[in-house]
Amino acid sequence: MLEKLKKEEYKILLLNFISLSILQGANYILPLITFPYLVRVLGVEKFGLLAFAGATIAYFNILTDYGFNLTATREVSIYRDNKSKLNEIFSSVMIIKFILMIISFILLLLLIFTFDKFRQNYKIFIFTFGMVIGQVLFPQWFFQGIERMKYITFLNILAKAIFTIAIFVFIHKSSDYWKVPLINSLGFIVTGILALYIIFRDFKIKFSFQSFNTLKHYFLDGWHVFISNIAISLYTVSTTFILGLFTNNTIVGYYSIADKIKSAAQGLLKPVFQAIYPYVSKKVKENKEEGLKFIKTITIYIGVFSFILSFLLFLFAPEIIHLVVGEKYERSILILRIIAFLPFITALSNILGIQTMLNFNRKKAFSKILINGSILNIFLSLILVPMFTEVGSAISVLVVEIFITISMFFYLQKTGINIIKGKIYV
């Protein structure tokens, strides 16, 4: 009986991985079709503007996410067979996210009316904000928690397909740049509405207003992850944001080209991490030793794969840049080579931090390490960006990611969690 249950667990895990792999393939294949087209049609300056707007709006995505993609996923995974509890979790999270969305839009308007840099292109920032609305509507955390990734796959591919087709239909010249964030946002909003329809129809979830104490409980539960997400943004999203503040859209464009390619490579591992997180959460809750042994196993496979991926990215950086965006963007080659090993480094930090530290209830230490990394990134960026522009940004991100990964490893060792041996020492 036990063996049968284990086989069923691995079957679900495999199906979730396949679904998320298909999703991630679409997430990166479809944008890689439009990405070179947009760079060539819009030019590096307009492409840089869209990247800067995206980096700005990403802060509001982080605010509205509020760590629910981890904490709510865990709660749904634990109470998946309790319909009353699922209704409570769903309703509470959606109410909090909508409140945070309203606060986010008010903050965006204050930003636009206060600073010329944002006011000059206010339409771009408002249109890009539509992605926040779509993200709030789309409860990915719910589908992940009940381990029904096929819904995420179908809906996200639909959104990306709409965006891809619309780009080639409506974007033909540089002056069409404002249509890009509008098209992207509409795709996300439509997908979000469809996702809610599926949840109400197929899973019989009922929305209801919750008490203040219930909302407070879920809000406080996500606090440490939220702080961690803010900290992460200060050395990921903030890199592009700070670069845009100190330089211009053209330089941001060169950096963003390399960053997009790196992110595409890095994203190949995303379905693995998304699929295993709820599985590891459940495994650790049942048996900490068994959970850690599973983490040890995936560390070996993911580590080897991500290292090879990063090495190829470094080795063939010139050929990749020339193939994707053309020979006139050679300024992006050095950037790509500096950040080429980030897929390997961030894969390790994901295993050490999200998969291990969060599941072993080391939330405070996890947040503290990321906050320290964020402070380091701001310090390095303020020094290196004025001196070396986009090269300074790339160096800053690389140094910070290495610092964070090493800090997590030594913290776990110090507190008796040895991933290398797959053992816990009390």
Secondary structure, DSSP 8 states (H G I E B T S, - for coil): -HHHHHHHHHHHHHHHHHHHHHHHHHHHHHHHHHHHHHHHHH-HHHHHHHHHHHHHHHHHHHHHHTTHHHHHHHHHHHTTT-HHHHHHHHHHHHHHHHHHHHHHHHHHHHHHHH-HHHHTTHHHHHHHHHHHHHHHH--HHHHHHTT-HHHHHHHHHHHHHHHHHHHHHH--SGGGTTHHHHHHHHHHHHHHHHHHHHHHHHS--------HHHHHHHHHHTHHHHHHHHHHHTTTHHHHHHHHHHS-HHHHHHHHHHHHHHHHHHGGGHHHHHHHHHHHHHHHHH-HHHHHHHHHHHHHHHHHHHHHHHHHHHHTHHHHHHHHT-GGGTHHHHHHHHHTTHHHHHHHHHIIIIIIIITTT-HHHHHHHHHHHHHHHHHHHHHHHHHHHHHHHHHHHHHHHHHHHHHHHHHHHHTTEETTTTEE--
